[in-house]
Amino acid sequence: MRVPDERLSGAPLTFTWLGVLLATTLIQHALTGHKLREVLLGGSTNLHHLAVDPVQVLVASLLWIDGYYWWPWAIVFALFLAPAERWLGQWRWLAVGLLAHVIATYVSEGVLYLQIREAIASPRLTDARDIGVSYFVAGIAGVLSYRIVVPWRWCYAAAMVLAVGIPLAVHPNFTALGHACALAVGLACYPLVRRLTPRGPQRP
């Protein structure tokens, strides 16, 4: 089975991370009530934790999925993160994803802070649960548009913009804003991938 082996070896960070998320999802299923809430809040990138220990929670939040099921994220990782890692290499992949994760977190939480200060949002959101890998994924999905040859690149990019723009327009909140910001960061990373961008027809 050489083809699966090559795909796994070409994206070691993606599939190692996916394995970690499987383990932490099983832990979520084993915990209940107060203990589960305590664990998830402890790794949340909310305003309180960003003020106290930002590095710890920015890392910890990437180790949990925001939801009950792991398998949808396995599909997302296979469709977006694995191809991106094989194309970009591990260091560029990490750089883009982490930039998106960090910038989107601070922008969305910064806007939330202003809303709380202006009494637009509830002060309880200072300690909101905010975990998951979606900002990292959105950033990678954005930069992956440069892997696609024109004109399909613009179709893909438009689909990604709609995917984050519609939720932001329909139900604006700090999470939807974070996804839009993360995608924008990924799209802005063109200088990192300029030499890797296909000039003509390219096999997927």
ZIRAQUI-V451267 format. One record per run of one state. SS is the DSSP state (~ for helix, > for strand, _ for the rest). FROM is the first residue (numbers start at 1). TO is the last residue. Records with the same first field share a line. If there is no record, write none. Layout:
SS = FROM-TO / FROM-TO
This chain:
_ = 1-1 / 11-11 / 31-32 / 43-46 / 64-70 / 89-89 / 118-122 / 128-133 / 148-151 / 171-173 / 188-189 / 197-204
~ = 2-10 / 12-30 / 33-42 / 47-63 / 71-88 / 90-117 / 123-127 / 134-147 / 152-170 / 174-187 / 190-196
